[in-house]
Amino acid sequence: MAKRVVIAVGGNAILQPKQDPTFEVQMTNVQKSAEQIAKIEAMDYEIVLTHGNGPQVGNILQQNELAKHTVPALPLDACNGESQGFIGYMLEQSLKNTLRQNQSSANVATLLTEVEVDRDDPAFKDPSKPIGVFYDEDEAKQLQASKGWIMKEDAGRGYRRVVPSPMPAMIHGVDSINHLLEQNIIVIAGGGGGIPVYQDEDGLLQGLEAVIDKDRTGRKLAEQVNADIFMILTDVSNVYINYGKPNQKKLEAVCVKETQKYLDDGQFAAGSMGPKIEAAIAFAKTGRTAIICSLYEADLALQGKAGTRISYT
């Protein structure tokens, strides 16, 4: 029986820092990513692929801001859906073409994914996730007054809107994902952390102005589809402790207890490796395996020849 893996690809695998954010540039990056994912499919894995959307949704928000006097701006949840759509299209087409070239019988489907969150999540009382473009202080005050946005100064570069980043409580559409996987179809789901929704008093779903961390959503997705492995792909080949110091050490196979100690000791930055480690620990606590590795070594990592593997014991 084929093993099942949920793979989380970062937004920078689609658009790297300082690259021109054209469709052509992003498509070229996605095609390279598809070649690596296809190697995993050839190893007889059932694959759920999720992805980041930070650079892309930021650009969509900027487009909205620049065109707001001509075309009404969309709410953040709709922008997230928009980014899911066009990134999913790029990934799906690239994977289908690569699989065809490899003479694989597998297919690909993209699922626009809503992710339910708890409206009582503490994140809603303390919005902290910066999104969109920078504003000066006067513009920030006007936006706060006219739109009710929460604006915070960001590292001396100006003011940005901040939104809540709640924990994912439930991924919608998992029955469909499982059915597609059983039909030899790679599923692209939960893009950008998913579209945040909640249930109102009548049990109906409503969108929320929030951003869910894609690694947290990936972990929840891996749990709900009963994956054997949760893999987080990054720009580095391994997780390190004492990173950048003379006593830097590469982590290869570590248990939950050891990894948690490193996290508690502040080894992993909150804005980069920290959330990935938290998600990996949470999944490994279920008795299964989490892997953090480079996109270009993903197939080797599944064979235990690369990357950092985190297990319960």
C-alpha positions in Angstrom: 0.0 0.0 0.0 1.3 3.4 -1.0 2.4 5.7 1.8 0.8 9.1 2.1 2.7 12.4 2.4 1.6 16.0 2.9 4.2 18.4 1.4 4.3 22.1 2.4 6.1 24.2 -0.2 7.0 27.8 0.8 5.9 30.9 -1.1 9.5 31.6 -2.0 9.6 28.5 -4.1 7.1 30.3 -6.3 8.6 33.8 -6.1 12.0 34.3 -4.6 13.2 37.6 -2.9 14.2 40.3 -5.4 12.8 38.5 -8.4 10.5 40.3 -10.8 7.0 39.2 -9.8 5.8 38.4 -13.3 3.7 35.4 -14.1 6.5 34.1 -16.3 9.1 34.2 -13.5 6.8 32.5 -11.1 5.8 29.8 -13.6 9.5 29.0 -14.2 10.0 28.5 -10.5 6.9 26.4 -10.2 8.0 24.2 -13.1 11.3 23.5 -11.2 9.3 22.6 -8.1 7.1 20.3 -10.1 10.1 18.3 -11.3 11.0 17.6 -7.7 7.4 16.7 -6.6 7.2 14.3 -9.6 10.3 12.4 -8.3 8.3 11.7 -5.1 5.3 10.5 -7.1 7.6 8.1 -8.9 8.5 6.6 -5.5 4.8 5.4 -5.1 3.6 8.0 -2.6 0.1 9.5 -2.4 0.7 13.2 -2.3 -1.1 16.2 -0.9 0.6 19.4 -1.8 0.1 22.7 0.0 1.9 25.9 -0.5 2.6 29.4 0.8 1.3 32.6 -0.8 3.0 35.4 1.2 4.6 37.2 -1.8 1.6 36.6 -4.0 -1.2 37.7 -1.7 0.9 40.7 -0.8 1.0 41.7 -4.5 -2.7 41.2 -4.9 -3.4 43.5 -1.9 -1.1 46.1 -3.5 -3.0 45.8 -6.8 -6.2 46.4 -4.9 -4.8 49.4 -3.2 -3.5 51.0 -6.4 -6.8 50.3 -8.2 -9.2 51.1 -5.4 -10.6 54.3 -7.0 -11.5 52.3 -10.2 -12.3 48.8 -9.0 -13.6 48.1 -5.4 -11.0 46.2 -3.3 -11.7 42.6 -2.3 -11.6 41.5 1.3 -8.6 39.6 2.5 -10.3 36.2 2.5 -11.2 36.7 -1.2 -7.6 37.7 -2.0 -6.4 34.5 -0.3 -8.8 32.6 -2.6 -7.5 34.4 -5.6 -4.0 33.5 -4.8 -5.0 29.9 -4.2 -6.5 29.8 -7.6 -3.7 31.1 -9.7 -0.9 29.3 -7.8 -2.9 26.1 -7.9 -3.3 26.6 -11.7 0.5 27.0 -12.1 1.3 24.0 -9.9 -1.4 21.8 -11.5 -0.4 22.5 -15.1 3.3 22.1 -14.3 2.8 18.8 -12.5 0.5 17.4 -15.2 3.1 18.3 -17.9 5.9 16.8 -15.9 4.0 13.6 -15.1 3.1 13.2 -18.8 6.7 13.6 -19.8 7.6 10.9 -17.2 4.9 8.7 -18.6 3.2 8.5 -15.2 -0.5 7.6 -15.0 -1.1 10.0 -12.1 -3.2 13.1 -12.4 -3.5 16.4 -10.5 -6.4 18.3 -9.0 -6.5 21.6 -7.2 -9.0 22.1 -4.3 -10.0 25.6 -3.2 -9.8 25.1 0.5 -11.6 26.7 3.4 -10.1 26.3 6.8 -12.3 26.8 9.9 -10.9 28.7 12.8 -12.3 29.5 16.3 -13.5 33.0 16.6 -12.4 32.9 20.3 -8.8 32.2 19.2 -6.5 34.6 21.2 -5.0 35.8 17.9 -8.1 37.8 17.2 -7.4 39.9 20.3 -3.8 40.6 19.3 -3.4 40.8 15.5 0.2 40.5 14.7 0.6 39.3 11.1 1.8 42.1 8.8 0.3 42.1 5.3 0.3 44.3 2.2 2.2 47.5 1.5 3.8 50.2 3.7 2.2 53.5 4.6 3.4 56.6 6.3 2.0 57.6 9.7 -0.7 59.9 8.4 -2.0 57.3 5.8 -2.0 54.7 8.5 -4.1 56.9 10.8 -6.6 57.5 8.0 -6.9 53.8 7.2 -7.4 53.0 10.8 -10.1 55.6 11.1 -11.9 54.9 7.8 -11.6 51.1 7.5 -11.0 50.0 11.1 -7.7 48.4 10.2 -5.1 47.9 12.9 -1.9 49.5 11.8 1.6 48.9 13.3 5.0 50.3 12.6 7.2 47.6 10.9 11.0 47.8 11.7 11.4 51.4 10.8 10.1 50.9 7.2 6.7 52.5 7.8 3.3 51.2 8.9 1.5 48.1 7.7 -1.8 46.5 8.3 -1.7 43.6 10.8 -4.3 40.9 10.9 -4.9 37.9 13.2 -3.2 34.6 12.5 -5.4 32.0 14.2 -4.8 28.3 14.6 -6.5 26.0 12.1 -9.3 24.0 13.8 -10.6 22.0 10.8 -9.8 21.6 7.1 -12.9 21.5 5.0 -13.1 19.1 2.0 -11.0 16.3 3.5 -13.4 13.6 2.2 -12.9 14.9 -1.3 -9.1 14.9 -0.8 -9.1 11.3 0.4 -11.3 10.2 -2.6 -9.0 11.9 -5.1 -5.9 10.3 -3.5 -7.4 6.9 -3.8 -7.8 7.6 -7.6 -4.1 8.2 -8.1 -4.5 12.0 -8.1 -2.1 14.4 -6.5 -4.1 17.0 -4.6 -3.2 20.6 -4.2 -5.0 22.0 -1.1 -4.8 24.4 1.7 -2.8 27.0 -0.3 -1.6 30.0 1.7 -2.9 28.4 4.9 -6.4 28.1 3.5 -9.2 30.7 3.4 -10.1 31.4 7.0 -13.8 30.8 7.8 -16.0 30.4 10.9 -19.4 29.1 11.6 -22.0 31.7 12.5 -25.0 31.2 14.9 -26.9 29.3 12.2 -24.0 27.0 11.4 -23.2 28.8 8.2 -19.7 29.5 7.0 -18.5 33.1 6.8 -15.1 34.5 5.7 -12.7 36.2 8.1 -10.0 38.9 7.6 -7.1 36.7 8.8 -4.1 34.8 7.6 -3.4 31.2 8.8 0.2 30.0 8.9 0.6 27.5 6.0 2.8 25.1 8.0 0.2 24.9 10.7 -2.4 24.2 8.1 -0.1 21.6 6.5 0.2 19.9 9.8 -3.5 19.9 10.4 -4.1 18.6 6.9 -1.6 15.8 7.4 -3.4 14.8 10.6 -6.9 14.8 8.9 -5.9 12.8 5.8 -4.0 10.4 8.1 -0.7 11.0 6.3 2.4 8.9 7.2 4.8 11.8 6.7 4.5 15.6 6.9 7.2 17.2 4.9 8.1 20.9 5.1 10.3 22.1 2.2 12.6 25.1 2.8 15.7 26.8 1.3 18.1 24.9 3.5 19.0 21.2 3.5 18.7 20.7 7.3 17.6 22.3 10.6 20.6 23.6 12.6 21.2 24.6 16.2 23.6 27.5 16.9 23.0 28.5 13.3 25.7 30.8 11.9 28.0 30.3 14.9 31.3 28.4 15.1 29.6 25.5 17.0 26.8 25.2 14.4 25.3 21.7 14.4 23.2 20.0 11.7 20.2 18.0 13.0 19.5 14.8 11.1 17.4 12.4 13.2 15.9 13.9 16.4 13.1 13.0 18.8 10.2 15.2 19.9 11.7 15.8 23.4 15.1 16.9 22.1 13.5 19.1 19.4 11.2 20.7 21.9 14.1 21.5 24.2 15.9 23.3 21.4 12.7 25.2 20.6 12.3 26.2 24.3 15.9 27.3 24.4 15.3 29.8 21.5 17.3 28.0 18.9 14.7 28.7 16.1 13.6 32.2 15.1 9.9 33.0 15.4 9.8 34.5 12.0 11.5 31.7 10.1 12.3 28.2 11.4 10.2 28.4 14.6 6.7 27.8 13.1 8.1 25.0 11.0 9.5 23.3 14.1 6.3 23.8 16.1 4.3 22.2 13.3 6.7 19.3 12.9 6.7 18.6 16.6 2.9 18.6 16.8 2.7 16.1 13.9 5.5 13.9 15.3 3.6 13.7 18.6 1.0 11.6 16.8 3.6 8.9 16.4 4.4 9.6 12.8 7.3 11.3 11.1 7.9 15.0 10.2 10.7 16.0 7.8 12.2 19.4 7.2 14.5 19.6 4.1 15.4 21.3 0.9 13.0 21.2 -2.0 15.8 19.7 -4.1 16.6 16.9 -1.7 13.0 15.9 -0.9 13.3 12.5 -2.6 16.5 11.8 -0.7 15.0 12.9 2.6 12.2 10.3 2.2 14.9 7.7 1.8 16.6 8.9 5.0 19.6 10.3 3.1 19.0 14.0 3.7 17.1 16.5 5.7 16.0 16.6 9.4 13.6 13.8 10.5 11.6 14.4 13.7 9.9 11.4 15.3 8.2 10.8 18.6 11.1 8.7 20.0 
